[in-house]
């Protein structure tokens, strides 16, 4: 079920092969992995060092806060996330 959701998310990006995609709050990099498998050039970002350490994605993974991205404006062609937004949580 989780894999199907990620697959639909990657498909919904509808970007060309090689497009740069940011996986926001990437956790262990599952969506990052799927985006790379689909031909995108993903970069994952997560605030949790533990989650990134447990990741098995071959794409670049960056430790950082999704509310203060360490990337220049327009660095990515698309953004995806498997993290559900919580309006009471403040920043991601």
N, C-alpha and C positions, 0 to 999 in steps of 0.2 A: 504494500500500500504506500509506504514512504517512497519507494523507488518510482512508482507511477506518478506521484505528485511532483517529484523532482524532474522527471522526464517531461511532463506537461509544462512545467515552469521553464525549462530550457527551450523547448519548442516554441513557447509563446514569445520568446525574445525576437524571433524572426529576423535575425541579423545574418549578414554574410559570413562565410567561412573566414576565420582569422580575426573576427571582430573582438575587440577588447571588452571583457565583461567583468564587472566587479561583483563578487559574491560577498555581500554585506552580512556581518555576523556569521561567518562561514563555519564556525564550530570545528568539527573534525574534517571538513572539506569535502563532504559527499557531493554537494551541488557543484563545487569547484571541479571535482573529478568528472562529473557528468557533462559539464560545459566543455571541458577539454576534450572529452570523448566525442562530443558533437562537432568539434572543429573550431571552437572558439579559443581565444587566448585569455583565459580567466586569471584573475588575481583574487585571492581570498583575504579578507580582513576580519579579525576578531580581537576582542579585548582580553580574552582569556588565554594566558600562556599555556595552561593545562590542556585546553581543547586543541590548540595548535600543535602542541607536543604529541597529542594522540592522533593527529591527522595523518592520512596516508596519501593525500593528493600529491601529484608530481608538479603541479603548478605552483607558482610563488604564493606564499602565505605570509601575511604581514600582521604583526601585533599592533593594534591601534584601536582607537575609539571611533565608532561609526558616526558620531556627532561632530568629530573634528578630523576629517579625513586627511591623511598625509600625502595627498595626490594633487597635482595641479588641476585646475578646472578643465573640463573637456578631455580628461585622460581616458575616459571609457566611452564605449558605444552603447552600453547597456548596463543595467544594475538589476541584480536579483537577490533574494534573501529567503532563507527558510525560517527565519525568526519572525514570529508573530509580534506585531507592534502592541505594546501595552501603553495606553495613553497616560497611565498613572506612574509609569516607571521613569519618566524623564528621558535621558539620553539612552541610546542603544547600548 
